[in-house]
Structure formats: structure tokens, C-alpha cells
């Protein structure tokens, strides 16, 4: 499975996105290069 995260806003949002990405990686997900190839999208 692949995930894609799009972050808007302040530094706290970026930090939250990094935490979410870490959780996906622990579960074995890989980062998608684009929205279109992702199975899961977080905005």
C-alpha cells in the first residue's frame, strides 16, 4: 500500500504530517510520489 500526505499551514501541521508518515511506515506502507498512485491520501 502507498500513502500520500499533503500538508498545508503552519509548522505544527508539518510535524503532525511527519508523525502520520512515521505511523504509515511502521505499518509497512511506502510513500507515493503522487496523489494518483496512492492508496491512502491525507490532507
N, C-alpha and C positions, 0 to 999 in steps of 0.2 A: 504494500500500500504506500501511496505517496501523499504528502501533505504540502499545502501552500499557505503561507501566512502573509497577509498584507497589513502593515501597521501604519496607523495614522496618529498624529498628535504628539504628545509630549514624551519625555524620556521614560516616564513610568510605563507608558504603553509599550515602549520598546523593550523594557525589562520584562514585562508580562509576556510579550511575544517570545522572548528568549526562553522563558520558563516553560511555556507551552511547547515550544520546539524541542526542548530537552525531554519533556514527557513523551512526545511522539517518538523520539529516537530510542528511548528506553524500551518502548513497546515494539521496536523493530521497523518503524516507518522510515522512509527516506524522503528527503526534501525534493519537491518537484521544482523544476526550473521555470515552469509557467503555470498559470491558473488552469489552462486546458488539460494538462497532463496529470493534475491532482485528483485523488480520490476524495480527499477531505480539504475543505477550504475554511480558513479562519480569517475574519475581517475585524 
